[in-house]
Amino acid sequence: DCFDQEVLDQLKKPKVLALVCDSTNVFSENLGRSESSLGENITKLLKSQKGIVVATTFASNVARLLTLAKCAQSAGRSVIVIGRAMQTMISKAESVGLLEGFPPIISVEEGLSLPRANLFILATGSQGESRAASAHLSKDKYMDVALQEGDCFLFSSKTIPGNELAVNKIINNFMGKGINVIDDKSGKYHVSGHANRPDLINL
């Protein structure tokens, strides 16, 4: 009896007690893009290259791993995966049905018997980790895979602030060997999994 009907009605409405959201891209004014928007550009890139193409991204981004592998298949390239974290992530994701349609993965030994133009390699180390496959490839070789002039290395990822020096070291090593390095600056080969400001507002 202490409250009128309007107040009682308000009390019955569900209330938001807490809102937890991603703040990584909160300052980006552009609408976020879908993972599906990358396929055409990545496939075109893979078809245009005459040598081996290596791509690195976050091993935990299984959607990107699937996108890259399917694009490689469309471009007539066989898929090799190097780096323990990426191999583990793919295996676990497949076991729970998250990577349906992932192309067959061949061994390094099988790959080395194929023409370089028919190879695509997924490699760990998108953030410049010194012990990851990408860093080893930039300096020498990894599991008998050695890149050479005319090959291509794609960063299908964004560099986390603080990792610039490590990533740039890898880029410089590759460029010194005449390897074509492509990063995220064009926006053609990477979309963020983090919501932008308009996406958060629309929640």
C-alpha positions as CSV (number, residue, x, y, z in Angstrom):
1,D,0.0,0.0,0.0
2,C,3.0,2.3,0.3
3,F,3.5,2.4,-3.6
4,D,1.2,3.5,-6.3
5,Q,0.5,1.3,-9.3
6,E,3.0,3.0,-11.6
7,V,5.9,2.3,-9.1
8,L,4.8,-1.3,-8.7
9,D,4.8,-1.7,-12.5
10,Q,8.3,-0.4,-12.7
11,L,9.5,-2.7,-10.1
12,K,8.2,-5.7,-12.0
13,K,10.2,-4.9,-15.1
14,P,13.5,-6.8,-15.5
15,K,16.5,-4.7,-14.6
16,V,20.1,-4.8,-15.9
17,L,22.3,-5.3,-12.9
18,A,25.6,-5.4,-14.7
19,L,26.7,-5.0,-18.3
20,V,30.0,-6.6,-19.3
21,C,31.3,-5.9,-22.7
22,D,34.5,-5.8,-24.8
23,S,36.3,-2.5,-24.8
24,T,39.2,-3.3,-27.2
25,N,37.6,-1.4,-30.2
26,V,35.4,1.0,-28.3
27,F,37.1,4.0,-30.0
28,S,36.5,2.7,-33.5
29,E,33.6,4.5,-35.1
30,N,33.2,2.1,-38.0
31,L,30.8,-0.9,-38.0
32,G,32.5,-4.2,-37.5
33,R,33.0,-6.5,-40.5
34,S,32.2,-10.2,-40.8
35,E,34.7,-12.9,-41.1
36,S,33.0,-13.9,-44.3
37,S,34.1,-10.7,-45.9
38,L,37.7,-11.9,-46.1
39,G,37.4,-14.9,-48.4
40,E,37.5,-13.2,-51.8
41,N,40.5,-11.1,-51.0
42,I,42.5,-13.9,-49.4
43,T,41.8,-16.3,-52.3
44,K,42.8,-13.6,-54.9
45,L,46.1,-13.1,-53.0
46,L,46.9,-16.8,-52.8
47,K,46.2,-17.2,-56.5
48,S,48.4,-14.3,-57.4
49,Q,51.5,-15.6,-55.6
50,K,54.1,-17.7,-57.4
51,G,55.8,-19.2,-54.4
52,I,54.9,-20.6,-51.0
53,V,52.4,-18.5,-49.0
54,V,52.7,-18.6,-45.2
55,A,50.0,-17.0,-43.1
56,T,50.0,-16.4,-39.4
57,T,47.2,-15.4,-37.1
58,F,46.1,-16.0,-33.5
59,A,46.0,-19.8,-33.0
60,S,42.8,-19.3,-30.9
61,N,41.0,-17.7,-33.8
62,V,39.6,-20.9,-35.3
63,A,37.2,-19.1,-37.6
64,R,40.3,-17.4,-39.3
65,L,42.1,-20.7,-39.5
66,L,39.1,-22.1,-41.3
67,T,38.9,-19.1,-43.6
68,L,42.5,-19.3,-44.5
69,A,42.6,-23.0,-45.1
70,K,39.4,-22.9,-47.3
71,C,40.9,-20.0,-49.3
72,A,44.1,-22.0,-49.9
73,Q,42.0,-25.0,-51.1
74,S,40.1,-22.7,-53.5
75,A,43.4,-21.4,-54.8
76,G,44.7,-24.9,-55.5
77,R,47.1,-25.1,-52.6
78,S,47.7,-27.9,-50.1
79,V,47.7,-26.9,-46.4
80,I,50.5,-27.5,-43.9
81,V,50.2,-26.5,-40.3
82,I,53.4,-25.7,-38.3
83,G,53.6,-24.7,-34.6
84,R,52.3,-26.7,-31.6
85,A,49.7,-24.2,-30.5
86,M,48.0,-24.1,-33.9
87,Q,48.1,-27.8,-34.4
88,T,46.6,-28.3,-30.9
89,M,43.9,-25.7,-31.5
90,I,42.8,-27.2,-34.8
91,S,42.7,-30.7,-33.4
92,K,40.6,-29.6,-30.4
93,A,38.3,-27.5,-32.5
94,E,37.7,-30.4,-35.0
95,S,37.0,-32.8,-32.1
96,V,34.0,-30.6,-30.9
97,G,32.7,-29.9,-34.4
98,L,33.9,-26.3,-34.7
99,L,35.9,-26.8,-37.9
100,E,33.5,-28.6,-40.3
101,G,34.9,-28.6,-43.8
102,F,38.5,-27.9,-42.8
103,P,40.6,-29.0,-45.8
104,P,43.0,-32.0,-45.4
105,I,46.3,-31.1,-43.7
106,I,49.4,-32.7,-45.2
107,S,52.8,-33.2,-43.5
108,V,55.8,-31.1,-44.1
109,E,57.5,-34.1,-45.8
110,E,54.6,-34.4,-48.3
111,G,54.6,-30.7,-48.9
112,L,58.3,-30.5,-49.7
113,S,57.7,-32.8,-52.7
114,L,55.1,-30.4,-54.2
115,P,55.7,-27.3,-56.3
116,R,56.1,-24.2,-54.1
117,A,53.2,-22.5,-55.9
118,N,50.9,-25.3,-54.6
119,L,51.8,-24.9,-50.9
120,F,50.1,-22.9,-48.1
121,I,51.4,-22.9,-44.6
122,L,49.6,-21.9,-41.4
123,A,52.2,-20.9,-38.8
124,T,52.2,-19.8,-35.2
125,G,53.8,-16.5,-34.1
126,S,51.6,-13.6,-35.2
127,Q,52.8,-11.5,-32.2
128,G,56.5,-12.0,-32.8
129,E,57.0,-14.8,-30.2
130,S,60.6,-15.7,-30.5
131,R,60.1,-19.5,-30.1
132,A,57.1,-19.7,-32.6
133,A,57.3,-21.0,-36.1
134,S,57.2,-17.5,-37.8
135,A,60.2,-16.3,-35.9
136,H,62.2,-19.4,-36.9
137,L,61.1,-19.1,-40.5
138,S,62.3,-15.5,-40.6
139,K,65.8,-16.4,-39.4
140,D,66.4,-19.8,-41.0
141,K,64.0,-22.6,-41.3
142,Y,61.4,-24.6,-39.3
143,M,60.9,-28.3,-39.6
144,D,62.8,-28.3,-42.9
145,V,60.6,-25.5,-44.3
146,A,62.7,-22.6,-45.6
147,L,61.3,-19.6,-47.3
148,Q,63.1,-17.9,-50.2
149,E,62.9,-14.9,-52.5
150,G,59.5,-14.9,-54.2
151,D,57.6,-16.5,-51.4
152,C,54.9,-14.6,-49.4
153,F,54.3,-14.1,-45.7
154,L,50.8,-12.9,-44.6
155,F,50.0,-11.4,-41.2
156,S,46.2,-12.1,-41.0
157,S,46.2,-10.5,-37.6
158,K,46.6,-7.2,-35.8
159,T,49.7,-6.5,-33.7
160,I,48.9,-6.1,-30.1
161,P,50.3,-2.8,-28.6
162,G,53.7,-3.7,-27.1
163,N,54.6,-6.4,-29.6
164,E,55.6,-4.0,-32.4
165,L,59.3,-4.4,-32.0
166,A,59.1,-8.2,-32.1
167,V,56.8,-8.3,-35.1
168,N,58.9,-5.7,-37.0
169,K,62.0,-7.8,-36.4
170,I,60.3,-10.7,-38.1
171,I,59.1,-8.5,-41.0
172,N,62.6,-7.1,-41.5
173,N,64.2,-10.5,-41.5
174,F,61.7,-11.7,-44.2
175,M,62.1,-8.5,-46.3
176,G,65.9,-8.9,-46.2
177,K,65.4,-12.3,-47.9
178,G,63.2,-10.9,-50.6
179,I,60.0,-12.4,-49.2
180,N,56.8,-10.4,-49.8
181,V,55.4,-9.4,-46.5
182,I,51.7,-8.4,-46.2
183,D,50.2,-7.1,-43.0
184,D,46.8,-5.8,-41.9
185,K,47.2,-2.1,-43.0
186,S,45.0,-2.6,-46.0
187,G,42.2,-4.1,-44.0
188,K,41.8,-6.8,-46.7
189,Y,43.0,-9.8,-44.8
190,H,41.9,-9.4,-41.2
191,V,38.8,-8.4,-39.3
192,S,38.7,-8.0,-35.6
193,G,36.7,-10.3,-33.4
194,H,36.2,-7.4,-31.0
195,A,33.1,-5.2,-31.3
196,N,33.4,-1.6,-32.5
197,R,31.6,1.3,-30.9
198,P,28.5,1.1,-33.2
199,D,28.2,-2.6,-32.5
200,L,28.3,-2.1,-28.8
201,I,25.7,0.7,-29.0
202,N,23.4,-1.6,-31.0
203,L,23.5,-4.1,-28.2
